[in-house]
Amino acid sequence: MTLRTAWLRLLVLTAASATFAELAARGVAGPAGFAAGGIAVLGLSWFKARTILASYLRLDETPEARRIFAMVLALYLLLLGALFLAPLA
């Protein structure tokens, strides 16, 4: 992936994150919409982080390091998602 493609992908993902966050903050669909919006923002942040790791830090050249970073990032985002959803249960 070229840096231009990565930059464009980050722009689109950031716009989508902002849209989900705004809709969730307004409470458009109640508590369920708030939870879905929060999880969507976390999911989009995972894609953004993978894009940054692969393109800007050039981890696409070392698949093993990319896998390790992706696993740590996924575990961290799962923890954040659980902490986000815990008060809504």
Secondary structure, 3 states (H helix, E strand, C coil): CCHHHHHHHHHHHHHHHHHHHHHHHHCCCHHHHHHHHHHHHHHHHHHHHHHHHHHHCCHHHCHHHHHHHHHHHHHHHHHHHHHHHHHHC
